[in-house]
Amino acid sequence: MNRRTKIIAVGVAVLLAAGATAPAMATDDGPARSGTAREAAALTGTAKLYRPAGDDITFSFDAHLAAEDNMNPEAATGTFSFRHVFPDGTSGWAKARVDCLVTGGKVAVVTGVVTESDTPFRGKRVGVSVHDLGGHDRLGYSWIGSEPEETKKLPKCVSAAPFEKVERGTGDFRVLPWQPEYPES
């Protein structure tokens, strides 16, 4: 039995034992379900960006990297979406299928190809970053630059730093830190 299989087997055994004495167990790294291995990484939640001019900008995430895909962030699954309603009532929205998720500590970068939208993003890869600060979350996005979306070719797992503030009381982003396992040298 290889080292990784042993680690997973021991982890499952510990979770099963904990599940027998408690309905659920949680750590700083996120919830663990009874009898299942911990996800390798995750980004979930919804928040509205802080915009004093009256813009209503909301981002939602449901991105996951399964335990068995721990060393392959491009195997991440899920969706994310965003909607921007301008003060004059015009709006734009998009929904993307996740194609990469990398997290470190309380920071996540997720990319995906836009599958539905009323913007030029449709069919393009976009990236979003989140800093989970427990109610004072921050967010960044790949389209901050001046290059037109029609010509931009964004690589997987790339976005701008989380520079935007989230409106007080709306930030419920949750980042589950990725813990890659490297072979011993």
C-alpha positions in Angstrom: 0.0 0.0 0.0 1.5 3.3 -1.0 2.0 6.2 1.4 -0.9 8.3 0.0 -3.3 5.4 0.3 -2.2 4.7 3.9 -2.8 8.4 4.8 -6.2 8.4 3.2 -7.1 5.1 5.0 -6.0 6.4 8.4 -7.9 9.7 7.8 -11.1 7.9 6.9 -10.7 5.7 9.9 -10.3 8.7 12.2 -13.4 10.4 10.6 -15.4 7.2 11.0 -14.4 7.0 14.7 -15.3 10.7 15.2 -18.6 10.2 13.4 -19.6 7.4 15.8 -19.3 9.8 18.8 -20.5 13.1 17.2 -22.9 14.0 14.4 -20.3 16.2 12.6 -16.8 17.5 13.2 -15.5 20.9 12.0 -12.0 22.3 11.9 -10.4 25.6 10.8 -10.1 23.9 7.4 -13.8 23.4 6.9 -16.4 20.8 7.8 -15.7 17.1 7.6 -18.5 14.7 6.8 -18.7 11.5 8.7 -17.0 8.7 6.8 -15.7 10.8 4.0 -12.3 12.2 3.2 -11.8 16.0 3.5 -12.0 17.9 0.1 -8.7 19.0 -1.2 -9.9 22.6 -1.6 -13.1 24.6 -1.8 -14.4 28.1 -2.3 -18.1 28.7 -1.5 -20.3 31.7 -0.6 -21.8 34.9 -1.8 -21.1 38.5 -1.3 -21.8 42.0 -2.6 -19.0 44.3 -3.5 -18.8 47.7 -1.7 -19.7 50.5 -4.2 -20.8 53.8 -2.7 -22.0 55.0 -6.2 -24.9 52.6 -6.0 -23.7 49.7 -8.2 -25.0 46.3 -7.1 -22.3 43.8 -7.8 -22.7 40.2 -6.4 -20.4 37.2 -6.7 -21.4 33.6 -5.8 -19.1 30.5 -5.6 -19.6 26.8 -5.4 -16.1 25.4 -6.4 -14.6 22.2 -5.1 -11.5 20.0 -5.6 -12.1 16.4 -4.5 -9.7 14.6 -2.2 -8.7 12.2 -4.9 -7.7 15.1 -7.2 -5.5 16.7 -4.6 -2.5 17.2 -6.9 -4.6 18.3 -9.9 -6.3 21.7 -9.3 -7.5 21.6 -12.9 -9.9 18.8 -11.9 -11.9 21.2 -9.8 -15.6 21.2 -10.4 -18.5 23.6 -9.7 -19.7 27.0 -10.8 -19.4 30.6 -10.0 -21.5 33.6 -11.1 -21.5 37.4 -11.0 -24.0 40.1 -11.6 -23.5 43.9 -12.0 -26.5 46.2 -11.8 -25.4 49.8 -12.6 -27.1 52.8 -10.9 -29.0 53.6 -14.1 -30.6 50.1 -14.0 -28.6 48.5 -16.8 -26.9 45.2 -15.9 -24.7 42.4 -16.9 -24.3 38.8 -15.6 -22.4 35.6 -16.2 -22.2 32.0 -15.0 -19.0 30.0 -15.4 -18.1 26.3 -15.2 -15.0 25.9 -12.9 -11.8 24.6 -14.6 -9.2 25.3 -11.9 -9.2 26.0 -8.2 -6.1 26.8 -6.1 -6.3 27.9 -2.4 -3.6 28.8 0.1 -4.5 29.8 3.6 -7.6 32.0 3.3 -7.0 33.0 -0.3 -8.5 31.3 -3.3 -8.1 31.7 -7.1 -10.7 30.1 -9.3 -11.1 30.2 -13.1 -13.8 29.0 -15.3 -15.3 29.3 -18.8 -18.4 31.4 -19.0 -21.3 29.2 -20.1 -24.2 31.7 -19.8 -24.0 35.5 -20.0 -25.3 38.7 -21.6 -21.8 40.1 -21.7 -18.7 39.6 -24.0 -17.5 37.0 -21.5 -19.5 34.1 -23.0 -17.2 31.3 -24.1 -14.2 33.0 -22.4 -12.2 32.0 -19.4 -12.4 34.4 -16.4 -10.6 34.4 -13.1 -11.6 35.5 -9.6 -9.6 35.7 -6.4 -11.1 35.8 -2.9 -9.5 36.6 0.5 -11.7 35.1 3.2 -11.4 37.5 6.1 -14.5 36.5 8.0 -17.0 39.2 7.2 -14.5 41.7 5.7 -13.7 39.6 2.7 -12.0 40.9 -0.4 -12.3 40.0 -4.1 -10.4 40.5 -7.4 -11.1 39.6 -11.0 -9.2 39.0 -14.2 -11.0 41.6 -16.3 -9.5 44.6 -14.4 -7.0 45.3 -17.2 -7.6 47.2 -20.4 -7.3 44.3 -22.9 -10.7 43.7 -24.6 -12.4 40.4 -23.4 -12.8 39.4 -27.1 -9.1 39.0 -27.5 -7.9 38.0 -24.0 -6.7 34.4 -23.5 -6.5 33.9 -19.8 -4.6 30.8 -18.5 -6.2 28.5 -15.9 -5.8 29.5 -12.2 -5.0 33.2 -12.9 -6.7 36.3 -11.5 -5.9 39.8 -10.1 -5.2 40.1 -6.4 -8.3 40.5 -4.2 -8.4 44.4 -4.3 -12.2 45.0 -3.9 -13.9 45.4 -0.6 -17.0 43.4 0.2 -20.0 45.3 1.6 -20.2 44.9 5.3 -22.6 42.1 6.4 -22.6 40.3 3.0 -19.3 38.5 2.9 -19.7 34.8 3.7 -17.0 33.4 1.4 -15.4 30.3 2.8 -12.0 29.1 1.6 -10.8 25.5 2.4 -7.0 25.6 2.2 -5.3 23.3 -0.3 -2.7 21.0 1.1 -0.7 19.4 -1.8 1.3 16.4 -0.9 4.7 16.2 -2.6 6.8 13.0 -2.8 9.7 12.8 -0.3 13.1 13.4 -1.9 
